[in-house]
Amino acid sequence: MAVRIDIDALRDAAGAEVCAAADRLTAAGQPTEVLPVGGGASGVVQEAGRPPYEVWAGVTADGFTAECDCTAETDLCAHAVALTAAALAGGFAWSSTATPQSDPAVDPRVAELTVLARGLPARRLAALVAEWAATDPVWESTLRAQAGQPAPLTAAELDGD
């Protein structure tokens, strides 16, 4: 069975309410960037007054699939629909072997700690990361780079030169 990959198929899969919320995100310029990851599209969607959500969307034999950091009870949340719509509008090259970001083989220790971290409230996790970054310049540089700071510290700055 062929999977249709277009905006109408996306809207049919997501439903009117989710699409309306996604349209508001798109009108607000979200996401700002769509990147290829694991045969699908990845990006960060930011809503006013909320933390940024990391989103991945792909197409499998079963249709559209997505992962998002939000608490929506559906796979195709507004963030995922906004990302997928942006990817479709940009002529994104989808892979038939899309693999969600959570699926690739990961070091078992990293997987264990990821599960542990997901159990923490977002504010507590953010505080832990900030506390660690405040004491370690490499962590601080990585945090700044992940947060989109334009100029992370250079290697010379990290060495104190």
KOLMITOR-524012 format. One record per residue (C-alpha): x, y, z; residue in one letter; residue number from 1. Coordinates in Angstrom, 1 decimal. Each point is the difference from the previous one (the first is absolute). Layout:
residues N
+--------+--------+--------+-----+-----+
!     xx !     yy !     zz ! res !   n !
+--------+--------+--------+-----+-----+
!      X !      Y !      Z !   a ! NUM !
...
+--------+--------+--------+-----+-----+
END
This chain:
residues 161
+--------+--------+--------+-----+-----+
!     xx !     yy !     zz ! res !   n !
+--------+--------+--------+-----+-----+
!    0.0 !    0.0 !    0.0 !   m !   1 !
!    1.4 !    3.4 !   -1.0 !   a !   2 !
!    0.2 !    2.8 !    2.6 !   v !   3 !
!   -1.1 !    3.4 !   -1.3 !   r !   4 !
!    2.4 !    2.8 !    1.2 !   i !   5 !
!   -1.6 !    3.4 !   -0.5 !   d !   6 !
!   -1.7 !    2.7 !    2.0 !   i !   7 !
!   -3.5 !   -1.5 !   -0.5 !   d !   8 !
!    1.1 !   -3.4 !    1.3 !   a !   9 !
!    1.6 !    1.7 !    3.0 !   l !  10 !
!   -3.1 !    2.0 !    0.8 !   r !  11 !
!   -2.2 !   -3.2 !   -0.4 !   d !  12 !
!    2.3 !   -1.9 !    2.4 !   a !  13 !
!    0.2 !    2.8 !    2.6 !   a !  14 !
!   -3.5 !    1.3 !    0.2 !   g !  15 !
!   -1.5 !    3.5 !   -0.1 !   a !  16 !
!    0.7 !    1.1 !    3.5 !   e !  17 !
!    3.7 !   -1.0 !   -0.1 !   v !  18 !
!    0.4 !    1.6 !   -3.4 !   c !  19 !
!   -1.5 !    3.3 !    1.2 !   a !  20 !
!    2.5 !    0.1 !    2.8 !   a !  21 !
!    2.8 !   -0.9 !   -2.4 !   a !  22 !
!   -1.1 !    2.8 !   -2.4 !   d !  23 !
!    0.3 !    2.5 !    2.9 !   r !  24 !
!    3.6 !   -1.3 !    0.6 !   l !  25 !
!    0.8 !    0.3 !   -3.7 !   t !  26 !
!   -1.5 !    3.5 !   -0.1 !   a !  27 !
!    2.4 !    0.9 !    2.9 !   a !  28 !
!    3.0 !   -1.2 !   -2.1 !   g !  29 !
!    0.4 !   -3.4 !    1.7 !   q !  30 !
!    2.1 !   -2.0 !   -0.5 !   p !  31 !
!    2.8 !    2.3 !   -1.2 !   t !  32 !
!    2.1 !   -2.9 !   -1.3 !   e !  33 !
!   -0.7 !   -3.5 !   -1.3 !   v !  34 !
!    3.0 !   -2.4 !    0.1 !   l !  35 !
!    0.3 !   -3.6 !   -1.4 !   p !  36 !
!    0.4 !   -2.6 !    2.8 !   v !  37 !
!   -0.5 !   -3.7 !   -0.2 !   g !  38 !
!   -1.8 !    0.1 !   -3.4 !   g !  39 !
!   -2.5 !    2.6 !    1.4 !   g !  40 !
!   -0.2 !    3.6 !    0.9 !   a !  41 !
!    1.2 !    1.5 !    3.3 !   s !  42 !
!   -0.4 !    3.5 !    1.5 !   g !  43 !
!   -0.8 !    2.0 !    3.0 !   v !  44 !
!   -3.4 !    1.7 !    0.4 !   v !  45 !
!   -0.4 !    2.9 !    2.4 !   q !  46 !
!   -3.3 !    1.3 !    1.4 !   e !  47 !
!   -0.3 !    3.2 !    2.0 !   a !  48 !
!    0.1 !   -0.7 !    3.7 !   g !  49 !
!    1.1 !   -3.7 !   -0.5 !   r !  50 !
!    3.3 !   -1.8 !   -0.1 !   p !  51 !
!    1.3 !   -0.9 !   -3.5 !   p !  52 !
!   -1.1 !   -3.4 !   -1.2 !   y !  53 !
!    2.4 !   -2.3 !   -2.0 !   e !  54 !
!   -2.0 !   -1.7 !   -2.7 !   v !  55 !
!    0.7 !   -2.8 !   -2.5 !   w !  56 !
!   -2.4 !   -1.1 !   -2.7 !   a !  57 !
!    0.3 !   -2.7 !   -2.6 !   g !  58 !
!   -1.9 !   -2.2 !   -2.4 !   v !  59 !
!   -0.2 !   -3.7 !    0.4 !   t !  60 !
!   -2.1 !   -2.7 !   -1.7 !   a !  61 !
!   -2.7 !    0.8 !    2.5 !   d !  62 !
!    0.0 !    3.7 !   -0.9 !   g !  63 !
!    1.1 !    3.1 !    1.9 !   f !  64 !
!    1.8 !   -0.6 !    3.3 !   t !  65 !
!    1.5 !    2.5 !    2.5 !   a !  66 !
!    1.7 !    0.5 !    3.3 !   e !  67 !
!   -0.4 !    3.2 !    2.0 !   c !  68 !
!    1.1 !    1.1 !    3.5 !   d !  69 !
!   -3.5 !    1.4 !    0.7 !   c !  70 !
!   -2.7 !   -1.7 !    2.0 !   t !  71 !
!   -2.6 !   -0.4 !   -2.7 !   a !  72 !
!   -1.7 !   -3.4 !    0.0 !   e !  73 !
!    0.3 !   -0.5 !   -3.8 !   t !  74 !
!    3.0 !   -0.7 !   -2.1 !   d !  75 !
!   -0.9 !    2.7 !   -2.5 !   l !  76 !
!   -0.1 !    2.9 !    2.4 !   c !  77 !
!   -0.1 !    3.6 !   -1.3 !   a !  78 !
!    3.8 !    0.3 !    0.3 !   h !  79 !
!    0.5 !   -3.1 !   -2.2 !   a !  80 !
!   -2.6 !    1.2 !   -2.5 !   v !  81 !
!    1.6 !    3.4 !   -0.2 !   a !  82 !
!    3.5 !   -1.6 !   -0.6 !   l !  83 !
!   -1.4 !   -2.4 !   -2.6 !   t !  84 !
!   -1.9 !    2.7 !   -1.8 !   a !  85 !
!    3.2 !    2.1 !   -0.1 !   a !  86 !
!    2.0 !   -2.9 !   -1.3 !   a !  87 !
!   -2.7 !   -0.7 !   -2.7 !   l !  88 !
!    0.0 !    3.6 !   -1.0 !   a !  89 !
!    3.8 !    0.0 !   -0.3 !   g !  90 !
!    0.1 !   -3.1 !   -2.2 !   g !  91 !
!    1.5 !   -2.1 !    2.7 !   f !  92 !
!    1.4 !   -3.4 !   -1.3 !   a !  93 !
!   -1.7 !   -2.6 !    2.2 !   w !  94 !
!    1.6 !   -3.5 !    0.4 !   s !  95 !
!   -2.1 !   -3.1 !   -0.1 !   s !  96 !
!    2.1 !   -1.3 !    2.9 !   t !  97 !
!   -0.6 !    2.8 !    2.4 !   a !  98 !
!    1.2 !   -0.8 !    3.5 !   t !  99 !
!   -1.1 !    2.1 !    3.0 !   p ! 100 !
!    2.7 !    1.6 !    2.0 !   q ! 101 !
!   -0.8 !   -2.2 !    3.0 !   s ! 102 !
!    0.5 !   -3.2 !   -1.9 !   d ! 103 !
!    3.7 !    0.0 !   -1.0 !   p ! 104 !
!    2.3 !   -2.2 !    2.0 !   a ! 105 !
!    1.2 !    2.0 !    3.0 !   v ! 106 !
!    2.5 !   -0.8 !    2.7 !   d ! 107 !
!   -2.0 !   -1.8 !    2.7 !   p ! 108 !
!    1.3 !    2.3 !    2.7 !   r ! 109 !
!   -1.2 !    3.1 !   -2.0 !   v ! 110 !
!   -3.3 !   -1.7 !   -0.6 !   a ! 111 !
!   -0.4 !   -0.7 !    3.8 !   e ! 112 !
!    0.8 !    3.6 !    0.9 !   l ! 113 !
!   -2.3 !    1.3 !   -2.7 !   t ! 114 !
!   -2.9 !   -1.9 !    1.5 !   v ! 115 !
!    1.0 !    1.3 !    3.4 !   l ! 116 !
!    0.2 !    3.6 !   -1.2 !   a ! 117 !
!   -3.4 !   -0.2 !   -1.8 !   r ! 118 !
!   -1.5 !   -0.8 !    3.4 !   g ! 119 !
!    1.0 !    3.4 !    1.4 !   l ! 120 !
!   -2.1 !    3.1 !   -0.3 !   p ! 121 !
!    1.3 !    2.3 !   -2.8 !   a ! 122 !
!    0.9 !    2.8 !    2.4 !   r ! 123 !
!    2.1 !   -2.3 !    2.3 !   r ! 124 !
!    1.8 !   -1.5 !   -3.0 !   l ! 125 !
!    0.7 !    3.5 !   -1.4 !   a ! 126 !
!    1.4 !    1.0 !    3.4 !   a ! 127 !
!    2.2 !   -3.1 !    0.2 !   l ! 128 !
!    1.4 !    0.8 !   -3.5 !   v ! 129 !
!    0.6 !    3.6 !    0.9 !   a ! 130 !
!    1.7 !   -0.9 !    3.3 !   e ! 131 !
!    2.4 !   -2.3 !   -1.8 !   w ! 132 !
!    0.6 !    2.4 !   -2.9 !   a ! 133 !
!    0.9 !    2.8 !    2.5 !   a ! 134 !
!    2.8 !   -2.2 !    1.4 !   t ! 135 !
!    1.3 !   -1.4 !   -3.3 !   d ! 136 !
!    1.0 !    2.2 !   -3.0 !   p ! 137 !
!   -0.4 !   -2.9 !   -2.5 !   v ! 138 !
!   -3.5 !   -0.6 !    1.3 !   w ! 139 !
!   -0.8 !    3.7 !   -0.1 !   e ! 140 !
!    1.2 !    0.2 !   -3.6 !   s ! 141 !
!   -2.0 !   -3.0 !   -1.0 !   t ! 142 !
!   -3.1 !    1.4 !    1.7 !   l ! 143 !
!    0.4 !    3.3 !   -1.7 !   r ! 144 !
!    0.5 !   -1.6 !   -3.4 !   a ! 145 !
!   -3.1 !   -2.2 !    0.5 !   q ! 146 !
!   -2.0 !    3.0 !    1.0 !   a ! 147 !
!    1.0 !    1.8 !   -3.2 !   g ! 148 !
!    2.4 !    2.5 !    1.5 !   q ! 149 !
!    1.8 !    1.5 !   -3.0 !   p ! 150 !
!    3.6 !   -0.4 !    1.3 !   a ! 151 !
!    0.8 !   -3.0 !    2.3 !   p ! 152 !
!    3.3 !    0.2 !    1.7 !   l ! 153 !
!    3.0 !   -0.9 !   -2.0 !   t ! 154 !
!    2.5 !   -2.7 !    0.9 !   a ! 155 !
!    2.5 !    2.7 !    1.0 !   a ! 156 !
!   -2.6 !    1.7 !    2.2 !   e ! 157 !
!   -0.8 !   -3.4 !    1.6 !   l ! 158 !
!    3.7 !   -0.5 !    0.8 !   d ! 159 !
!    0.1 !    3.4 !    1.6 !   g ! 160 !
!    2.5 !    1.5 !   -2.6 !   d ! 161 !
+--------+--------+--------+-----+-----+
END
